[in-house]
Amino acid sequence: MTMSQQIGPQASSLQESAVLHEVLAQTAKELGLGIDEIAEDSVLKQLPGADSVRLLRVVAQIERVYDVEFEDEDIFDVGTPRQLAGLVLAQARTEG
């Protein structure tokens, strides 16, 4: 399944905007940035203070918040907050 197939507007009780906000909030918190400093299409690896350990912490926190578990290969394909939110929504649909 590709990222474009995973990101769909329906099929989940989760709201994409709420998930995206949570991803942005967790990313901002971990990197010590303001939420307004991160756009939904920002490249995560290029954000100030971002490194692989911090970004994995963001992913782990998102997994805890939404009670989902991502495959490693899916995590490495994520480049933006919007894509991470899409991964949450796709995972919630397959488990729901």
N, C-alpha and C positions, 0 to 999 in steps of 0.2 A: 504494500500500500504506500503510495507516495504522499508527500505532505499536502499536495493539492486535493487528494482524495480524503485526507483526514479532516481538513478544515471545512466543515459544512455548517450551515446556519441552523439546522434543526437536529432532531434525534437525541436531544439531551435536555435534562431539566436544568443543567447549568447554563447560565447566560454567558455568551462569549465576552461581552463587555466587562462583566464582573470577574471572569477568570483573567482576562487581560489586565485589569486593574490590579489584581492580586499579584500577578507575575511582575508587573512594573514596580509595585510596592516592595516586594521581596528583593528584587534586584537592586533597587535604590537603597534599601536598608543594608544589604550585604556590602555594597560598594561605597557606602557613605555618601550617596548622592541624593539630591532632591528628586522626588518622583517626576517633577516637571522637566528634569534634565535628561530624561530617557524617553525617546519616541517609541511607538509600537514597532517600528521598522528599523530601529537602531541595531547595528551589528554588535551583539553582546561582547564579543572578544575585543572590540575597539573602544569600549567604554572606559573612562578613567578608572584606574584601580582594578580592572578586570584581569583575572588570570584563571587558569583552569580549576584551581582549588575553590576559589570563590564562586565561580559559575556552577560548579558541581554542588556547592552548598545551597545555592538558589534552587537548583533542580531538586535536591533532597527535601528542602522545605516545601516546595510545591507538591511533591509526592505526599508528604505528610498532611498538608492542608486538605488535599483532595482525595486522600486514601487511594492513590494509584501507584503503580510501579511501571517505570519505563524500561524498555530494552536499551542496552548500551548503544546499539547502532542507531536507534532513533534519537537518543540524546545528542550524539555527535553530528547528526544532520540538522539540528536546531541552530539557527543563526541569529534569530531575532525574538523579542518578546512575543510578537504575534504568533510565530511558529511554535513557541513553547506553549502558549495558550491553546493553540490548535491541537497539540499533542495531548494536553489534558482532556480536551473535549472528545477527542477520538478515543482515548482510553476509557473515559467515562461511558461512552456509547457501547463499547465492546463489553464492558463489565456490567452495564445496566440492563 
